[in-house]
Protein backbone atom coordinates (compact mmCIF):
# COMPACT_ATOMS: atom_id res chain seq x y z
CA UNK A 1 0.00 0.00 0.00
CA UNK A 2 2.88 2.36 0.82
CA UNK A 3 4.30 1.84 -2.67
CA UNK A 4 1.00 3.05 -4.07
CA UNK A 5 0.56 6.05 -1.77
CA UNK A 6 3.97 7.63 -2.41
CA UNK A 7 3.59 8.01 -6.22
CA UNK A 8 0.04 9.32 -5.83
CA UNK A 9 1.30 11.92 -3.34
CA UNK A 10 4.14 12.89 -5.67
CA UNK A 11 1.72 13.40 -8.56
CA UNK A 12 -0.54 15.51 -6.31
CA UNK A 13 2.40 17.69 -5.24
CA UNK A 14 3.63 18.17 -8.81
CA UNK A 15 0.11 18.91 -10.07
CA UNK A 16 -0.48 21.40 -7.27
CA UNK A 17 2.80 23.19 -7.86
CA UNK A 18 2.24 23.28 -11.64
CA UNK A 19 -1.25 24.65 -11.17
CA UNK A 20 0.07 27.46 -8.96
CA UNK A 21 2.41 28.68 -11.69
CA UNK A 22 -0.48 29.45 -14.06
CA UNK A 23 -1.83 32.96 -14.40
CA UNK A 24 -5.31 31.82 -13.32
CA UNK A 25 -4.94 28.59 -11.32
CA UNK A 26 -7.98 26.36 -10.96
CA UNK A 27 -8.83 26.41 -7.25
CA UNK A 28 -10.58 23.04 -7.39
CA UNK A 29 -7.48 21.29 -8.73
CA UNK A 30 -5.42 22.89 -5.95
CA UNK A 31 -7.92 21.76 -3.30
CA UNK A 32 -7.96 18.19 -4.62
CA UNK A 33 -4.14 18.11 -4.71
CA UNK A 34 -3.94 19.31 -1.10
CA UNK A 35 -6.58 16.82 0.08
CA UNK A 36 -4.84 13.92 -1.67
CA UNK A 37 -1.48 14.94 -0.21
CA UNK A 38 -2.87 15.31 3.33
CA UNK A 39 -4.71 11.99 3.12
CA UNK A 40 -1.50 10.30 1.98
CA UNK A 41 0.46 11.84 4.84
CA UNK A 42 -2.20 10.68 7.28
CA UNK A 43 -1.99 7.13 5.95
CA UNK A 44 1.81 7.08 6.09
CA UNK A 45 2.03 8.55 9.58
CA UNK A 46 -0.56 6.10 10.91
CA UNK A 47 1.77 3.23 10.01
CA UNK A 48 4.83 4.80 11.64
CA UNK A 49 5.86 3.33 14.98
CA UNK A 50 6.29 5.91 17.67
CA UNK A 51 9.09 5.32 20.16
CA UNK A 52 7.49 7.55 22.77
CA UNK A 53 4.39 5.36 23.07
CA UNK A 54 6.30 2.69 24.97
CA UNK A 55 7.75 5.24 27.39
CA UNK A 56 4.36 6.84 27.96
CA UNK A 57 2.78 3.45 28.70
CA UNK A 58 5.51 2.65 31.21
CA UNK A 59 5.03 6.00 32.97
CA UNK A 60 1.28 5.54 33.20
CA UNK A 61 1.74 2.03 34.62
CA UNK A 62 4.17 3.36 37.23
CA UNK A 63 1.70 6.09 38.20
CA UNK A 64 -1.10 3.55 38.57
CA UNK A 65 1.10 1.36 40.78
CA UNK A 66 2.03 4.36 42.93
CA UNK A 67 -1.63 5.29 43.32
CA UNK A 68 -2.58 1.76 44.32
CA UNK A 69 0.27 1.60 46.87
CA UNK A 70 -0.85 4.87 48.47
CA UNK A 71 -4.34 3.48 49.09
Biopython code that builds the backbone (N, CA, C, O; Angstrom):
import numpy as np
from Bio.PDB.StructureBuilder import StructureBuilder

atoms = [
    (1, "UNK", "N", (0.828, -1.192, 0.000)),
    (1, "UNK", "CA", (0.000, 0.000, 0.000)),
    (1, "UNK", "C", (0.873, 1.257, 0.000)),
    (1, "UNK", "O", (0.549, 2.250, -0.651)),
    (2, "UNK", "N", (1.988, 1.198, 0.743)),
    (2, "UNK", "CA", (2.877, 2.358, 0.818)),
    (2, "UNK", "C", (3.467, 2.686, -0.552)),
    (2, "UNK", "O", (3.670, 3.852, -0.891)),
    (3, "UNK", "N", (3.741, 1.633, -1.340)),
    (3, "UNK", "CA", (4.300, 1.842, -2.667)),
    (3, "UNK", "C", (3.304, 2.518, -3.592)),
    (3, "UNK", "O", (3.694, 3.136, -4.582)),
    (4, "UNK", "N", (2.030, 2.406, -3.277)),
    (4, "UNK", "CA", (0.996, 3.047, -4.073)),
    (4, "UNK", "C", (0.753, 4.486, -3.612)),
    (4, "UNK", "O", (0.481, 5.366, -4.429)),
    (5, "UNK", "N", (0.850, 4.717, -2.322)),
    (5, "UNK", "CA", (0.562, 6.046, -1.768)),
    (5, "UNK", "C", (1.634, 7.063, -2.162)),
    (5, "UNK", "O", (1.306, 8.198, -2.507)),
    (6, "UNK", "N", (2.886, 6.680, -2.115)),
    (6, "UNK", "CA", (3.967, 7.629, -2.410)),
    (6, "UNK", "C", (3.900, 8.210, -3.822)),
    (6, "UNK", "O", (4.027, 9.426, -3.967)),
    (7, "UNK", "N", (3.705, 7.400, -4.877)),
    (7, "UNK", "CA", (3.591, 8.015, -6.216)),
    (7, "UNK", "C", (2.355, 8.902, -6.370)),
    (7, "UNK", "O", (2.406, 9.934, -7.039)),
    (8, "UNK", "N", (1.249, 8.498, -5.752)),
    (8, "UNK", "CA", (0.044, 9.325, -5.831)),
    (8, "UNK", "C", (0.290, 10.672, -5.162)),
    (8, "UNK", "O", (-0.137, 11.709, -5.670)),
    (9, "UNK", "N", (0.975, 10.658, -4.026)),
    (9, "UNK", "CA", (1.299, 11.915, -3.340)),
    (9, "UNK", "C", (2.244, 12.768, -4.186)),
    (9, "UNK", "O", (2.091, 13.988, -4.248)),
    (10, "UNK", "N", (3.205, 12.140, -4.825)),
    (10, "UNK", "CA", (4.142, 12.886, -5.670)),
    (10, "UNK", "C", (3.415, 13.546, -6.834)),
    (10, "UNK", "O", (3.694, 14.697, -7.168)),
    (11, "UNK", "N", (2.491, 12.831, -7.449)),
    (11, "UNK", "CA", (1.718, 13.402, -8.555)),
    (11, "UNK", "C", (0.873, 14.570, -8.051)),
    (11, "UNK", "O", (0.766, 15.591, -8.730)),
    (12, "UNK", "N", (0.275, 14.433, -6.871)),
    (12, "UNK", "CA", (-0.544, 15.513, -6.312)),
    (12, "UNK", "C", (0.303, 16.752, -6.036)),
    (12, "UNK", "O", (-0.131, 17.875, -6.292)),
    (13, "UNK", "N", (1.514, 16.546, -5.514)),
    (13, "UNK", "CA", (2.402, 17.686, -5.239)),
    (13, "UNK", "C", (2.800, 18.379, -6.534)),
    (13, "UNK", "O", (2.744, 19.606, -6.626)),
    (14, "UNK", "N", (3.200, 17.604, -7.533)),
    (14, "UNK", "CA", (3.627, 18.175, -8.815)),
    (14, "UNK", "C", (2.467, 18.896, -9.489)),
    (14, "UNK", "O", (2.639, 19.991, -10.025)),
    (15, "UNK", "N", (1.279, 18.279, -9.461)),
    (15, "UNK", "CA", (0.110, 18.907, -10.070)),
    (15, "UNK", "C", (-0.250, 20.205, -9.354)),
    (15, "UNK", "O", (-0.589, 21.197, -9.998)),
    (16, "UNK", "N", (-0.178, 20.201, -8.034)),
    (16, "UNK", "CA", (-0.483, 21.405, -7.270)),
    (16, "UNK", "C", (0.506, 22.524, -7.542)),
    (16, "UNK", "O", (0.120, 23.682, -7.707)),
    (17, "UNK", "N", (1.780, 22.173, -7.587)),
    (17, "UNK", "CA", (2.802, 23.193, -7.864)),
    (17, "UNK", "C", (2.691, 23.727, -9.290)),
    (17, "UNK", "O", (2.856, 24.925, -9.522)),
    (18, "UNK", "N", (2.411, 22.840, -10.245)),
    (18, "UNK", "CA", (2.245, 23.276, -11.635)),
    (18, "UNK", "C", (1.036, 24.201, -11.767)),
    (18, "UNK", "O", (1.088, 25.208, -12.474)),
    (19, "UNK", "N", (-0.037, 23.855, -11.091)),
    (19, "UNK", "CA", (-1.251, 24.654, -11.172)),
    (19, "UNK", "C", (-1.034, 26.046, -10.577)),
    (19, "UNK", "O", (-1.642, 27.012, -11.038)),
    (20, "UNK", "N", (-0.194, 26.159, -9.583)),
    (20, "UNK", "CA", (0.073, 27.458, -8.961)),
    (20, "UNK", "C", (0.857, 28.397, -9.876)),
    (20, "UNK", "O", (0.779, 29.616, -9.729)),
    (21, "UNK", "N", (1.605, 27.837, -10.811)),
    (21, "UNK", "CA", (2.413, 28.680, -11.693)),
    (21, "UNK", "C", (1.596, 29.330, -12.792)),
    (21, "UNK", "O", (2.080, 30.250, -13.453)),
    (22, "UNK", "N", (0.365, 28.874, -13.005)),
    (22, "UNK", "CA", (-0.478, 29.452, -14.056)),
    (22, "UNK", "C", (-0.951, 30.843, -13.652)),
    (22, "UNK", "O", (-0.976, 31.197, -12.474)),
    (23, "UNK", "N", (-1.323, 31.616, -14.663)),
    (23, "UNK", "CA", (-1.826, 32.964, -14.404)),
    (23, "UNK", "C", (-3.153, 32.914, -13.648)),
    (23, "UNK", "O", (-3.368, 33.701, -12.725)),
    (24, "UNK", "N", (-4.038, 32.003, -14.027)),
    (24, "UNK", "CA", (-5.314, 31.821, -13.321)),
    (24, "UNK", "C", (-5.417, 30.349, -12.910)),
    (24, "UNK", "O", (-5.975, 29.540, -13.651)),
    (25, "UNK", "N", (-4.884, 29.997, -11.735)),
    (25, "UNK", "CA", (-4.944, 28.589, -11.317)),
    (25, "UNK", "C", (-6.374, 28.164, -10.979)),
    (25, "UNK", "O", (-7.170, 28.945, -10.458)),
    (26, "UNK", "N", (-6.668, 26.927, -11.286)),
    (26, "UNK", "CA", (-7.977, 26.359, -10.962)),
    (26, "UNK", "C", (-7.967, 25.977, -9.486)),
    (26, "UNK", "O", (-7.191, 25.118, -9.068)),
    (27, "UNK", "N", (-8.820, 26.607, -8.708)),
    (27, "UNK", "CA", (-8.832, 26.408, -7.253)),
    (27, "UNK", "C", (-9.248, 24.997, -6.893)),
    (27, "UNK", "O", (-8.789, 24.460, -5.885)),
    (28, "UNK", "N", (-10.104, 24.386, -7.692)),
    (28, "UNK", "CA", (-10.583, 23.036, -7.392)),
    (28, "UNK", "C", (-9.467, 22.001, -7.551)),
    (28, "UNK", "O", (-9.382, 21.048, -6.777)),
    (29, "UNK", "N", (-8.624, 22.192, -8.548)),
    (29, "UNK", "CA", (-7.482, 21.290, -8.726)),
    (29, "UNK", "C", (-6.519, 21.439, -7.555)),
    (29, "UNK", "O", (-5.981, 20.445, -7.069)),
    (30, "UNK", "N", (-6.295, 22.664, -7.100)),
    (30, "UNK", "CA", (-5.423, 22.895, -5.946)),
    (30, "UNK", "C", (-5.987, 22.240, -4.692)),
    (30, "UNK", "O", (-5.244, 21.632, -3.921)),
    (31, "UNK", "N", (-7.296, 22.359, -4.483)),
    (31, "UNK", "CA", (-7.921, 21.759, -3.302)),
    (31, "UNK", "C", (-7.803, 20.244, -3.342)),
    (31, "UNK", "O", (-7.477, 19.621, -2.332)),
    (32, "UNK", "N", (-8.063, 19.648, -4.495)),
    (32, "UNK", "CA", (-7.961, 18.187, -4.618)),
    (32, "UNK", "C", (-6.519, 17.742, -4.380)),
    (32, "UNK", "O", (-6.292, 16.737, -3.708)),
    (33, "UNK", "N", (-5.547, 18.470, -4.918)),
    (33, "UNK", "CA", (-4.139, 18.108, -4.714)),
    (33, "UNK", "C", (-3.772, 18.169, -3.236)),
    (33, "UNK", "O", (-3.066, 17.291, -2.740)),
    (34, "UNK", "N", (-4.236, 19.186, -2.532)),
    (34, "UNK", "CA", (-3.936, 19.307, -1.099)),
    (34, "UNK", "C", (-4.599, 18.193, -0.307)),
    (34, "UNK", "O", (-3.986, 17.615, 0.591)),
    (35, "UNK", "N", (-5.863, 17.887, -0.639)),
    (35, "UNK", "CA", (-6.580, 16.822, 0.079)),
    (35, "UNK", "C", (-5.904, 15.475, -0.142)),
    (35, "UNK", "O", (-5.741, 14.700, 0.800)),
    (36, "UNK", "N", (-5.513, 15.192, -1.377)),
    (36, "UNK", "CA", (-4.837, 13.917, -1.669)),
    (36, "UNK", "C", (-3.508, 13.837, -0.917)),
    (36, "UNK", "O", (-3.174, 12.798, -0.348)),
    (37, "UNK", "N", (-2.759, 14.927, -0.914)),
    (37, "UNK", "CA", (-1.484, 14.942, -0.205)),
    (37, "UNK", "C", (-1.673, 14.738, 1.298)),
    (37, "UNK", "O", (-0.955, 13.947, 1.910)),
    (38, "UNK", "N", (-2.627, 15.439, 1.890)),
    (38, "UNK", "CA", (-2.865, 15.312, 3.329)),
    (38, "UNK", "C", (-3.365, 13.921, 3.695)),
    (38, "UNK", "O", (-2.967, 13.374, 4.723)),
    (39, "UNK", "N", (-4.228, 13.345, 2.871)),
    (39, "UNK", "CA", (-4.708, 11.985, 3.122)),
    (39, "UNK", "C", (-3.543, 10.996, 3.066)),
    (39, "UNK", "O", (-3.444, 10.092, 3.897)),
    (40, "UNK", "N", (-2.666, 11.176, 2.082)),
    (40, "UNK", "CA", (-1.499, 10.295, 1.976)),
    (40, "UNK", "C", (-0.581, 10.424, 3.182)),
    (40, "UNK", "O", (-0.072, 9.422, 3.685)),
    (41, "UNK", "N", (-0.368, 11.647, 3.648)),
    (41, "UNK", "CA", (0.458, 11.845, 4.839)),
    (41, "UNK", "C", (-0.177, 11.202, 6.061)),
    (41, "UNK", "O", (0.520, 10.631, 6.900)),
    (42, "UNK", "N", (-1.497, 11.294, 6.164)),
    (42, "UNK", "CA", (-2.200, 10.682, 7.283)),
    (42, "UNK", "C", (-2.029, 9.169, 7.254)),
    (42, "UNK", "O", (-1.804, 8.553, 8.296)),
    (43, "UNK", "N", (-2.134, 8.564, 6.077)),
    (43, "UNK", "CA", (-1.985, 7.128, 5.953)),
    (43, "UNK", "C", (-0.555, 6.688, 6.282)),
    (43, "UNK", "O", (-0.353, 5.668, 6.941)),
    (44, "UNK", "N", (0.422, 7.448, 5.829)),
    (44, "UNK", "CA", (1.812, 7.083, 6.095)),
    (44, "UNK", "C", (2.174, 7.269, 7.564)),
    (44, "UNK", "O", (2.905, 6.454, 8.127)),
    (45, "UNK", "N", (1.679, 8.317, 8.183)),
    (45, "UNK", "CA", (2.026, 8.552, 9.582)),
    (45, "UNK", "C", (1.289, 7.589, 10.512)),
    (45, "UNK", "O", (1.754, 7.335, 11.623)),
    (46, "UNK", "N", (0.168, 7.058, 10.086)),
    (46, "UNK", "CA", (-0.562, 6.095, 10.906)),
    (46, "UNK", "C", (0.204, 4.781, 11.001)),
    (46, "UNK", "O", (0.047, 4.044, 11.974)),
    (47, "UNK", "N", (1.012, 4.486, 10.024)),
    (47, "UNK", "CA", (1.769, 3.234, 10.013)),
    (47, "UNK", "C", (3.137, 3.359, 10.681)),
    (47, "UNK", "O", (3.825, 2.357, 10.874)),
    (48, "UNK", "N", (3.531, 4.565, 11.029)),
    (48, "UNK", "CA", (4.832, 4.802, 11.642)),
    (48, "UNK", "C", (4.785, 4.426, 13.119)),
    (48, "UNK", "O", (3.864, 4.815, 13.837)),
    (49, "UNK", "N", (5.773, 3.673, 13.563)),
    (49, "UNK", "CA", (5.859, 3.328, 14.975)),
    (49, "UNK", "C", (6.422, 4.517, 15.739)),
    (49, "UNK", "O", (7.382, 5.154, 15.305)),
    (50, "UNK", "N", (5.825, 4.798, 16.856)),
    (50, "UNK", "CA", (6.286, 5.910, 17.674)),
    (50, "UNK", "C", (7.034, 5.361, 18.880)),
    (50, "UNK", "O", (6.497, 4.551, 19.636)),
    (51, "UNK", "N", (8.265, 5.800, 19.055)),
    (51, "UNK", "CA", (9.091, 5.322, 20.162)),
    (51, "UNK", "C", (8.584, 5.824, 21.502)),
    (51, "UNK", "O", (8.777, 5.160, 22.520)),
    (52, "UNK", "N", (7.952, 6.959, 21.521)),
    (52, "UNK", "CA", (7.494, 7.548, 22.769)),
    (52, "UNK", "C", (6.304, 6.805, 23.363)),
    (52, "UNK", "O", (6.060, 6.909, 24.565)),
    (53, "UNK", "N", (5.563, 6.065, 22.560)),
    (53, "UNK", "CA", (4.391, 5.364, 23.071)),
    (53, "UNK", "C", (4.771, 4.381, 24.163)),
    (53, "UNK", "O", (4.063, 4.263, 25.163)),
    (54, "UNK", "N", (5.872, 3.679, 23.986)),
    (54, "UNK", "CA", (6.303, 2.695, 24.974)),
    (54, "UNK", "C", (6.667, 3.383, 26.285)),
    (54, "UNK", "O", (6.322, 2.902, 27.364)),
    (55, "UNK", "N", (7.363, 4.506, 26.185)),
    (55, "UNK", "CA", (7.753, 5.243, 27.388)),
    (55, "UNK", "C", (6.529, 5.799, 28.110)),
    (55, "UNK", "O", (6.468, 5.780, 29.339)),
    (56, "UNK", "N", (5.574, 6.282, 27.363)),
    (56, "UNK", "CA", (4.363, 6.842, 27.963)),
    (56, "UNK", "C", (3.579, 5.746, 28.675)),
    (56, "UNK", "O", (3.053, 5.971, 29.765)),
    (57, "UNK", "N", (3.495, 4.565, 28.072)),
    (57, "UNK", "CA", (2.784, 3.448, 28.697)),
    (57, "UNK", "C", (3.460, 3.048, 30.002)),
    (57, "UNK", "O", (2.788, 2.770, 30.995)),
    (58, "UNK", "N", (4.788, 3.019, 29.998)),
    (58, "UNK", "CA", (5.513, 2.654, 31.214)),
    (58, "UNK", "C", (5.256, 3.677, 32.321)),
    (58, "UNK", "O", (5.050, 3.305, 33.477)),
    (59, "UNK", "N", (5.268, 4.955, 31.971)),
    (59, "UNK", "CA", (5.034, 6.003, 32.969)),
    (59, "UNK", "C", (3.629, 5.904, 33.552)),
    (59, "UNK", "O", (3.441, 6.071, 34.757)),
    (60, "UNK", "N", (2.650, 5.635, 32.705)),
    (60, "UNK", "CA", (1.276, 5.541, 33.199)),
    (60, "UNK", "C", (1.108, 4.314, 34.093)),
    (60, "UNK", "O", (0.356, 4.361, 35.067)),
    (61, "UNK", "N", (1.799, 3.215, 33.772)),
    (61, "UNK", "CA", (1.738, 2.028, 34.620)),
    (61, "UNK", "C", (2.378, 2.301, 35.981)),
    (61, "UNK", "O", (1.869, 1.867, 37.015)),
    (62, "UNK", "N", (3.499, 3.026, 35.969)),
    (62, "UNK", "CA", (4.165, 3.361, 37.225)),
    (62, "UNK", "C", (3.274, 4.260, 38.088)),
    (62, "UNK", "O", (3.205, 4.088, 39.305)),
    (63, "UNK", "N", (2.600, 5.209, 37.458)),
    (63, "UNK", "CA", (1.704, 6.094, 38.198)),
    (63, "UNK", "C", (0.538, 5.317, 38.801)),
    (63, "UNK", "O", (0.132, 5.584, 39.932)),
    (64, "UNK", "N", (-0.001, 4.360, 38.054)),
    (64, "UNK", "CA", (-1.103, 3.554, 38.567)),
    (64, "UNK", "C", (-0.644, 2.703, 39.750)),
    (64, "UNK", "O", (-1.386, 2.531, 40.717)),
    (65, "UNK", "N", (0.574, 2.173, 39.674)),
    (65, "UNK", "CA", (1.096, 1.360, 40.780)),
    (65, "UNK", "C", (1.319, 2.226, 42.001)),
    (65, "UNK", "O", (1.037, 1.802, 43.121)),
    (66, "UNK", "N", (1.829, 3.450, 41.799)),
    (66, "UNK", "CA", (2.035, 4.361, 42.932)),
    (66, "UNK", "C", (0.699, 4.721, 43.592)),
    (66, "UNK", "O", (0.599, 4.772, 44.818)),
    (67, "UNK", "N", (-0.313, 4.967, 42.777)),
    (67, "UNK", "CA", (-1.628, 5.286, 43.320)),
    (67, "UNK", "C", (-2.222, 4.126, 44.122)),
    (67, "UNK", "O", (-2.837, 4.329, 45.169)),
    (68, "UNK", "N", (-2.029, 2.918, 43.617)),
    (68, "UNK", "CA", (-2.584, 1.755, 44.324)),
    (68, "UNK", "C", (-1.814, 1.490, 45.631)),
    (68, "UNK", "O", (-2.398, 1.015, 46.605)),
    (69, "UNK", "N", (-0.519, 1.794, 45.652)),
    (69, "UNK", "CA", (0.269, 1.602, 46.873)),
    (69, "UNK", "C", (-0.117, 2.633, 47.943)),
    (69, "UNK", "O", (-0.076, 2.331, 49.135)),
    (70, "UNK", "N", (-0.482, 3.819, 47.532)),
    (70, "UNK", "CA", (-0.846, 4.871, 48.474)),
    (70, "UNK", "C", (-2.163, 4.556, 49.174)),
    (70, "UNK", "O", (-2.390, 4.994, 50.301)),
    (71, "UNK", "N", (-3.018, 3.807, 48.517)),
    (71, "UNK", "CA", (-4.339, 3.484, 49.095)),
    (71, "UNK", "C", (-4.179, 2.407, 50.092)),
    (71, "UNK", "O", (-5.159, 1.979, 50.701)),
]
sb = StructureBuilder()
sb.init_structure("model")
sb.init_model(0)
sb.init_chain("A")
sb.init_seg("    ")
for serial, (resi, resn, name, xyz) in enumerate(atoms, 1):
    if name == "N":
        sb.init_residue(resn, " ", resi, " ")
    sb.init_atom(name, np.array(xyz, "f"), 0.0, 1.0, " ", f" {name:<3s}", serial, name[0])
structure = sb.get_structure()
